[in-house]
């Protein structure tokens, strides 16, 4: 498959759509339909919707994502606290303060053992 620039130079055929700008540079690229169907974020529209929710509703958005992980110790207090207004005190962000997890377990072991994906390629 390769990068869009590589495909254009080599002339390899792909069902992916490319858009070229004024100077012949690639401005966007859409993956083939079979890739889009299995993607976690299958379209730019879906990406924009997720981004909007992450900004407008950060507690709910990130709270839902956190539910997908294993937590050794649950968050004992507020999920998210922050202050970006210097007139209201020190600038800070606190995410899940007091919670503990094991990232290696979440990324590898859980997928191999619980989801039975040990015989699948994780990354090409």
C-alpha positions, 0 to 999 in steps of 0.5 A: 500500500505505502504512503500516498506519495509513494503510490503516486511515484510508483503508479501502484493501483489502489482504490484509495482516493487522493486529492492533490493541492495547487503544488501537486502535494497530497492534501488528503487520503481515504483508505480503501473500504475494507480498511475503513470497515474495520477501523476504530475511527472509520471516517473524518466525520466520526473523528470530528465527532469524537474530538468535539465530544472530548472537548465539550464533555471531557469527563463523560468522553474519557470516562467511557474510554477508561471503562475499557481498561483494567484498573487495579485501583479505581479512581477514588475521587473525581475523574477529572479536575482542572483549572486553566484560569490563572485568576482562579489559582494555580493552573493544573490538570488531574486525571483519575488521581489515585487510580492505578493500572498496569498498561502492559496488562491492558495493551498486551496480556488482556488482548492475548489471554482474555480476548484470545487475540494471541495468534493475530498480528497486532501491528504491521 
